[in-house]
Amino acid sequence: MSVLPLVFTSGWASGINAYAVVLLLGLFGAAGIADDVPQTLQRPEVLIVAGVLFLCEAVADKIPYVDSLWDSVHTVVRPLAGAWVGALLAGQSGSLSDVAAGLIGGSTALASHAVKAGTRMAVNTSPEPFSNIALSLAEDLGVGGIVTFAVFHPEAAAVIAAVLLAGGLLTLLFLVSRIRRFLRRRAQRREERRLASRAP
């Protein structure tokens, strides 16, 4: 069976929360629930690091503006994680080349990361913190649900991930004006801090 649907779905999920993807796949493999999970993801040190970083992300992701800073750092991390997981999955199954799987996983992760980061910028234009918390919880539950579903029904999960990605990209187009406002506010705050630091 082709591993492409699982590569696509794990790439989409990695763009939102790469550590959750590594942790869940590794735990499913270690528990014997999924046979297609590479041994690399099941190693105790990989699971421990992924678990600690998942907890860090769970906290940072719920704090306004800290979440956007975290996202900017992870603009490189999430696509690389998606490519790495995709290449590992392909190497395990042998039904897709590692390079192709890495490109699919990485590009899908980059697209879903752009949706996540852009949505967070738009949400940060709202003064209350509750929308950040609600959105973060929805993302965590969504990633957990879709990765779990993908282990048992990879084709159906890939369809859901594709629909979510397309819907997210369309939503992002509508949020562009709010994102621009967020970036202007951030630039204004930086300028105010710079001027304040120069004041005697």
Rosetta blueprint (number, residue, H / E / L):
1 M L
2 S L
3 V L
4 L H
5 P H
6 L H
7 V H
8 F H
9 T H
10 S H
11 G H
12 W H
13 A H
14 S H
15 G H
16 I H
17 N H
18 A H
19 Y H
20 A H
21 V H
22 V H
23 L H
24 L H
25 L H
26 G H
27 L H
28 F H
29 G H
30 A H
31 A L
32 G L
33 I L
34 A L
35 D L
36 D L
37 V L
38 P L
39 Q H
40 T H
41 L H
42 Q H
43 R L
44 P H
45 E H
46 V H
47 L H
48 I H
49 V H
50 A H
51 G H
52 V H
53 L H
54 F H
55 L H
56 C H
57 E H
58 A H
59 V H
60 A H
61 D L
62 K L
63 I L
64 P L
65 Y L
66 V H
67 D H
68 S H
69 L H
70 W H
71 D H
72 S H
73 V H
74 H H
75 T H
76 V H
77 V H
78 R H
79 P H
80 L H
81 A H
82 G H
83 A H
84 W H
85 V H
86 G H
87 A H
88 L H
89 L H
90 A H
91 G H
92 Q H
93 S H
94 G L
95 S L
96 L L
97 S L
98 D H
99 V H
100 A H
101 A H
102 G H
103 L H
104 I H
105 G H
106 G H
107 S H
108 T H
109 A H
110 L H
111 A H
112 S H
113 H H
114 A H
115 V H
116 K H
117 A H
118 G H
119 T H
120 R H
121 M H
122 A H
123 V H
124 N L
125 T L
126 S L
127 P L
128 E L
129 P L
130 F H
131 S H
132 N H
133 I H
134 A H
135 L H
136 S H
137 L H
138 A H
139 E H
140 D H
141 L H
142 G H
143 V H
144 G H
145 G H
146 I H
147 V H
148 T H
149 F H
150 A H
151 V H
152 F H
153 H L
154 P H
155 E H
156 A H
157 A H
158 A H
159 V H
160 I H
161 A H
162 A H
163 V H
164 L H
165 L H
166 A H
167 G H
168 G H
169 L H
170 L H
171 T H
172 L H
173 L H
174 F H
175 L L
176 V H
177 S H
178 R H
179 I H
180 R H
181 R H
182 F H
183 L H
184 R H
185 R H
186 R H
187 A H
188 Q H
189 R H
190 R H
191 E H
192 E H
193 R H
194 R H
195 L H
196 A H
197 S H
198 R H
199 A L
200 P L
